[in-house]
């Protein structure tokens, strides 16, 4: 994830939420129906759920690359 964050710096925002210390974790879990750790959530520009990946999967990097490519075509 650190490599992707560096690769897309300035184009996408990445947030890491630690279950045990985040002050609003209960609201986040409820809002996005999180039931696993790790869980990756992609939000659109309006902060609406665009995609949710449970666990760590190679498709996460593929999806990030697809989104970045689509966004770059809009510029």
Secondary structure, DSSP 8 states (H G I E B T S, - for coil): -HHHHHHTBTTB------TTT-TTHHHHHHHHT--SSSEEEEE-TTS-EEEEEES--THHHHHHHHHHHHHHHH-
